[in-house]
Structures are given as structure tokens and as C-alpha cells.
Amino acid sequence: MPRDASSFAILIPIVVAAALVGFGLLVAGGSSALPGEGCSGDECAPIVAAASAAPSPPPPSPSPAVNLAAEPADPPLVTAYAAAVIEAPCGATVYTLNETLRLAPASLVKMMTAIVALEQAEADEIVEIEIDAAALSLAADATAMGLQPGDRLPLIDLIYGLLLRSGHDAALVIAGHVAGDEAAFVLLMNEKAVALGLSDTSFADVSGLDHPDQWISSLDAAFLGAELLKEPLLAEAVVTAEYQPAWTRGPIRNLNLLLNNYPGAVGVKTGFTDEAGQTIVAAADRDGRRLITSALYSEDLYVDAAALLTWAFANTAPAC
């Protein structure tokens, strides 16, 4: 069930392999505030920071006639089954790995939930809450933003809870408010996928629960992330570290650890289920470029994302 859960300028393959293995061992040994999101907070910060740190200077060339530093590095080794890197705003494909393989998306589904919500409703619409997040989380084994019966929140607060905390409760409330029920909202999601040309994508719910009719490819996931970032309200949400909803309880915090640990990170969404493994769509800005990467069925979502972004910034020319 969804739980939300360099430079990697690759000097030599041995360094990359060692870094990835080391991170995998550290993540396996840690615990997360919300199970399934990988490690969290202080446990992950030094690891992700190390993944995105500036590389050591390259070794000197063996002779004036050979410039090893001028040779682009090979793409990084990643744990993900499928991955992609695209460039905004034109959507040029920079790198792919099994890019049309259809895999479980986990909470990456919530990117489309947010996109459709703001297309169909206004951000300031007030929503009456009847869901008890604690009971729902126990029943569905899913993460929640913490809604309680009697809450009255603007739609934008629910979207923040959806994207920052990966709230299953927020997703269900959004669907009911916008379309009457979840099934009707899912129809809108699939219609939007067709309109965007996401030919290897199918939605079965609004949260990303494992389902035989729910899948996405790594290339489609990257394009979906790019589409989300085109909407200013959503782009602002996914880069926000902490947000205070219109309730008397405390703020909600973003589960995406890349935001504070990867230079230029601007979102967007992580996820985890048993079938999907760790999934991520990540974006970053550097030197006037914006790159969006995805990694599906990953064992080290943050290191995979950081490695792909850093390699692409360092070893590919602007495509837009």
C-alpha cells in the first residue's frame, strides 16, 4: 500500500557501485517515520548529501594529447528496473532505461490526482471533512495527512497533504469533492493521461494502491512530473518543506528528502508499495536547465535520482 516512502559525475564505475552499495546498506539499517518511504530525516540527510556532493577533481591527463576529463562519463549504475531523464520545457528525452516497461507506480499516482483536482475545481473551495485519517490508515495500511471529521479546509490544503504527506485520506476527499466519488475521478485521470499522450499509463485509484489495472512507465512518469511542474500552485507545493493547513493542529512536512539535500531540487513525488518497490520522480534546476528524472522499482530511490540528475547535468548538452 502506498507509503510515502553525483556530483554523481561518474568518475569510474567502481566509485559509483561502491557509493550505491554503501547507501543501500545504510538505508536497509534505518527506520522511517512513515514506513515505506525509505530512511527519513537525519538518517538520510548525510547520505543524500554525499550522493549530490561535488566530485573530486579528475586525475591529470597522462599526456598533453589526451584529455580524459573531456570524455563524457557513462550513465550511472542504478538499482531501479526502469528510469528516465527528460528536459523541460521541451520534453526532450535525455536518458532512458526500460522506458516503456509498465510497472506499479505507488504514490506517483497522486501527481495526476493533484493535476486533475486543480483542473476541475478552484484552490480556495472549502471542503467539509468526514474522513477519520487514523481509522482509514489502519484499515488501508496507508499514509495520511491527518484529516479529522469536522475539519473544513480549502482544496489547496488537501493538495498539500496529498503531495507533501502522500495522504491517502486527502486523495479520497479530493476525489469525492471534485467528482462525487473515486471511480468518477479515476475516469478523469485516465482521460487526462490520454490527452497528455501517456500511452503506458493506467490508473485504477487516486492514491496508488497496488492493482492489476494500475501501471506507469518510467518515461510517462517523468512526463507526468513535468506536467505537474507547469502548474504554479502545484510547483510551489512540491518544493515546500513545511505547510500549515487551516486547522489548529501543527504543520505537515514534506517527505521528499531531496529537497534539502540535493542542490537545485524542485520536487516532485516519492512512493512505495510492496509491488512497486521504491518509486520517485525528481526534478532539479542547474545552470539554466531543468531536468526531471524518474526511477521505478528502485532499492535506493534518492541515490538513483541524485545519480541520474547529476550525471545528466554534467554529461549531456542542453536539449531545449
Stockholm file with secondary structure:
# STOCKHOLM 1.0

chainA/1-320         MPRDASSFAILIPIVVAAALVGFGLLVAGGSSALPGEGCSGDECAPIVAAASAAPSPPPPSPSPAVNLAAEPADPPLVTAYAAAVIEAPCGATVYTLNETLRLAPASLVKMMTAIVALEQAEADEIVEIEIDAAALSLAADATAMGLQPGDRLPLIDLIYGLLLRSGHDAALVIAGHVAGDEAAFVLLMNEKAVALGLSDTSFADVSGLDHPDQWISSLDAAFLGAELLKEPLLAEAVVTAEYQPAWTRGPIRNLNLLLNNYPGAVGVKTGFTDEAGQTIVAAADRDGRRLITSALYSEDLYVDAAALLTWAFANTAPAC
#=GR chainA/1-320 SS CCCCCCCCCCSCHHHHHHHHHHHHHHHHHCCCSSTTSCSCGGGTHHHHHHHHSCCCCCCCCSBTTBCGGGSCCCCCCCSCSEEEEEEETTTEEEEEESTTCCBCCGGGHHHHHHHHHHHHSCTTCEEECCCCHHHHHHHHTCCCCCCCTTCEEEHHHHHHHHHHSCCHHHHHHHHHHHHSSHHHHHHHHHHHHHHTTCTTCBCSSSSCCCCTTCBBCHHHHHHHHHHHHHSHHHHHHHTCSEECCSSSSCCEECCCTHHHHSTTEEEEEEEEETTTEEEEEEEEEETTEEEEEEEEEESSHHHHHHHHHHHHHHHSCCCC
#=GC SS_cons         CCCCCCCCCCSCHHHHHHHHHHHHHHHHHCCCSSTTSCSCGGGTHHHHHHHHSCCCCCCCCSBTTBCGGGSCCCCCCCSCSEEEEEEETTTEEEEEESTTCCBCCGGGHHHHHHHHHHHHSCTTCEEECCCCHHHHHHHHTCCCCCCCTTCEEEHHHHHHHHHHSCCHHHHHHHHHHHHSSHHHHHHHHHHHHHHTTCTTCBCSSSSCCCCTTCBBCHHHHHHHHHHHHHSHHHHHHHTCSEECCSSSSCCEECCCTHHHHSTTEEEEEEEEETTTEEEEEEEEEETTEEEEEEEEEESSHHHHHHHHHHHHHHHSCCCC
//
